[in-house]
Amino acid sequence: MSAMPLSREIPQVNDTFGRPLRSLRLSVTDRCNLRCKYCMPEEEYTWLPRETILTFEEMCTLTGYFTELGVDKVRLTGGEPLLRRDLPILMRMLRQNPRIKDLALTTNGILLAEQAQVFYDAGLHRVTVSLDTLKPERFKALTKRDGHERVLEGIAAVVRVGFKGSKLDTVAIRGYNDDELVDLIEYGRSVGAEVRFIEYMDVGGATDWSMDKVLSRAAILHALGRRYGHIEPVIEDSSAPAQRFFLPDGTTFGIIPSTTTPFCSTCDRSRLTADGLWFLCLYATAGVDLRQPLRAGASVEEIKSLIRSGWQARKDRGAEQRKELERIGVRARLVEIERLRADPHLEMHARGG
């Protein structure tokens, strides 16, 4: 597959709020090897039919159309993306697209140690590992699986093979890991990774989310301030979901406050499921089918027009709308579990949260 030639200028495609199309989360599988309480806690799910799953060639083709419309950041997600066989092949294919300036991966780390080197050799830029606790017994209670040590081994492998800019994502849950914030910061410092605390979000429907379990940005800053002293915000021009902060010694960390302080106004992200359904918002309950026209032989311009017009009509501000529900006291599950079983796209494991 030869490198894609660059046009002289890539047109910026904006939605109805002026938000550009810049970042694509590409799900490679809906399967996962953990059963985290905040994501997909049930043992059995309705999986996407295998015949609908996009091939690597189809994923690269569709990603190419997105990059021709302004996307320059691609993140490989799942489910758990490392369950997709031959993932380095996809990475190498995507790296041949010169418009992709940042190719990243989010993983739970269970299978990372044995694959970190081949990912690095394939040209992957960055790795984000989910790490919600440093306590093995808590890990097992949260995920219903053993494997905490394998996650730490995966993180060590990322450091060893030479990845830079690594991040550790921690879903901060009141009553679960709110006593580990400092320990996680210190661990991140020890492995050269930036910790990002994520407020527990009311996405999907099978979780046991409730507002009293949300550890807010304010609570996180207060807890860390007691240990480290004055904390300064990092001033930067970025559409990234994390608000970043400096500790007094210069260590940085991030907070993604989607629940209490939504960042919809700057969100430039959309999600393509493993079977080619394009979601314009994490909270969206409907998507645009790109697999069908691709497999039906639609032209490049027809599919690009579908993407362009979809983004230009985008009005999504899902996190803000969820926040507004608090005022009338009706913020609860986003989707009831019966609907999830009827349509697996509504759960986060299918769309790459």
N, C-alpha and C positions, 0 to 999 in steps of 0.2 A: 504494500500500500504506500504510494508515494506521498510526500508532504503536500499539504493543500496550499495552493498559491494564495497570497494575500491580495485583496483588493486595495486600492489606494485609500479608501476611506470607508469605515463601517458606519452605517447610519444608526443613530441612537433611536431606539424605540421606547417611548414612554407610555405609561398607563394614564388613567384619567386624573391621577394626583401628581403626575409628573415624575413618577418613579421609573427609573430606567430598567430595562431587561439586562441583567449583568451576571447573575449567579444561578447555576443549575445544580440541583441535587439529583443525581442519577442513581436510582435504586437498581441493584443488580439481582436481587432476590427478595422474596417476602419471608423466607424461612429464617429462624433464629434458634440458637442452641441454648438460650437462657429463657427464663420466664419471670422477668422483673415485674414487680408489683406495679410500678408506675408506667409500664409500657404494654406488655402482653402477658398477664399473669395466668391465663388459662392454659391447661396442658394441650388442648386440641383446638385448632382453628380451621376455618375454611380457607384452604390455600388456593392461590391462583392456579388455574389449569396449566400444566407444563407446556402444552402446545401454544399457549398465548405468550409465553415468556420471550422477550426479544433476544435475538442472537447478538453476539458482540458486534457483528457487522451492522445490524440494524441500529444498535445503540450508538455506534460511531456516526452513522449516517444522520440520525436525528440530532445528535449533539452538534454535528457540523452545521446543520441548518440553524440551530440556536446561535452558534458562534458567528454566523454570517449576519445575524441580527443584533449582535452586541454582547453576547455572553462571553466572558473571558475567565470565569472561575467555575470549575466543575468539581463537585465533591461526590465520591462514590459512597453509597449508603446501602442499607437493607431495610428490613431484617438485619441479619448479620452478613455483611458482604463477603466475608472470607469463606462462607459456605458455598459460594459460587465457584465451580471448578475453573482452573486456568485463568484466574483473574489477572495475572501479570500480562497475559496476551492482550486483554482489553486496555490495560494501562499503556502498553507500548503503542497500540493503535491510536489511542487518544493523544499520546505525546507527539504524534506526527502531525497534529493539527496546531500550527504555530499561533493560532489565535487564543489558544488556552494558555493563559499566563500562570494559572495556579491550579494544579491537579492534586486534590487532597482525598483523604480516606478517613471515614469514621468507623471504628470497630469496637467491639466489647473486649478485644484483646485475647480471648481464649485460644485462638489459633494463630496468634501473631508471631510468636517466637520463631516458629519454623518457617515463616514466610517473609519476615521483615527484610532479609537480604535480597530475595528475588524481587520484592516490591521496589527496593532502592535501585537495583540494577535495571528495572523496567522504566525508571524515570519518574516515579511518584515523587511529588514535591514534599508533601507534609502528611503527618499522621495525627489523628485525634483519637485518644483512647478513653472510653468510659470507665471511670473509677469513682464509685460512690462511697467507698469505705476502705479503710486499711485493716479492718478486722475480719478475718476469715469466717467467723460464725455469723456475723451480720451479712456478709456477702451471700452465704448460703440461705439465710432467712429471706433475703430480698429476691434472689434469683431462682430459688428452689433447686440449685445445682451446686456442686463443688466446682472448684476451678480458680479460686482467688489467687493462688500461687502462680497459676499459668498466666493470669493477667499481668502480674508483676514481672514475670519472666518476659512477657511480650514487650512491656515498657522498657525493660533493660535492653532487649534486643534492638529496639528502635534507636536507643542511644548508641549502642555498640556499632551499628552499621553506618551511622553518620547522619541520620535525619536531623534537620534543623527546624526550628519553629514548631515543635510538637506541643500539643495541648492535652490536658486531662479534663474531661467533662464530668462534673459532679452534680447530680440532681440533689439539691438541698431540701431535705424533708424534716420538718419539725418532729421531734420525738424519735427520729431514726439516726441521723448522722450529724445533727446540729452541734454535737460535742466534739466533732472531728475537724472543724474548719481549719484551725491552726495546724493540726497534724498534717492535713492534706496540703496546705501551703508549704510546709516544711519539706514534705516528701517531693512535691513538685520542684522545689528549689534544688533538692539533692539530685534530681535526674535531669535538670535543665529544661523542664516543661512548665508552661504557664497553666495554672489551674483556672478553670471557668466554672463558677457556681451557677447552676440553672435553677430558677424557681420552678417548683413542681407545677406542671401545666395540666389543665383540664382538657386534654386532647384524647381522641379515641373514645372508648366507652367501657372497656372491661376493667379499668383500674378502680382503685378505691379512693380516688381523689376527693378531697374536701378542702375548703378554704383554710380550715384550722391546721392543716398539715403543711401549708405553704410557708416556707422560711423566706421572708421578703428580703429585698435588697437592703432596706434600712436595717433589718435585724442582723444580716450578715456583716454589714459595715460596722455596726455597733459592737458585735462580738469580736471582730478582728481588731477594731480600734482599742478595745480593752487590753489586748495582748501587745499590739505593735505601736500604739500611739497614733499620731496624726496620719491620716491617709489622704493622699491627693489624687484627684481624677487625672487621667491621661488626656490631654487635649489633642485631638486628632480629627482629621476629616475622613470619616469612615462610615460605610453602611453596614458594617459587621454587626451582628446581633448583640455582641458583648460590649458592655460599658467597662472600660479598663481603668485600673487604679494602680498607683505607686504606693508601696510601703516605704517607710522612712529610709530603708537601706537601698532603695531602688528596685527591689523585686516587684514585678508586675503580676496582677491577677485580673480576672474578669468576672463580671456578673451579667447573666442574661435574665433580665427582669420582666419576661413576657407577661407574667400574670398580674403583677401590681403596677408596672410602668411600661405598657406596650410601646414597641418601636415601629408600629405599622407605617408611620409617615416616611421612613427611609428604607423600607423593606424592598429589596430588589431580587428576592429569591423565588424560584418556583421549583416544582418537583415533578420528575418523570418516573412513573412506577416501572417495575420490571416488565410489565406487559404493555407499556406504551400509553398509559393514561396520564395526561398532563394536568397537575393541580397548581393553581395560581396562588394558593394560600394553604398553610398548614391546617387551618381550621375548615377549609372548603369541604363541602359534602358532595360536590360534583366536579368532574374533570373533563378534559377534552381528549377524545380518542385519536391518537396519532398513529397507532399501529395499523388500524384498518385502512386508512388512505395509503400508508406506506406499502403495505402488502398488496393493495389493489392496483398499484402501479401509478399512483398520482405523481405528477411532475414535481420537480424541485420547487418551482415557484408556487404551485398550489399548496404544498405543505408549509412553505415559508409564509404564505399569505394567511394560512390558518393560524400559525403561531403569532404573526404580527397583529392580526386583527383581534385575536384573543387577548393579547397583552394590552393593546391600546384600549380595549373595552374594560379592562380590569378595574374593579372598584373595591376589591377585597381589603378589609381591615379587621380580620377575624379576631385578633387579640383585643383590640379596642372594643369591639362589639361584645365580647365575652365580659370585659371589664364593666361595661355599662349595665349588665344584668345584675351586678351586685347592688345597684341602687334600688332595685325593686325586689331584691332578695330571692331571685330565681336562678342563680348561677349553680348549675349542677352538672351532670354528665352531658357531654356534647352529643353523644349518640347512644341510644339504648342498645343493650347487648344483642337483642333479637335482630336489629337492623345490621349489626356487624356480621352476624352469621349469614345474613342474606346477601350482603355486599362486603366482601373482605377489604375493598379499597378504602372503607371508612375507618379502618384501624391503622395505627401508626406504623406497624411492622410492614405494611404493604406500600407505604408512600415515603419511607425514609424520613422520619421525624428530624 
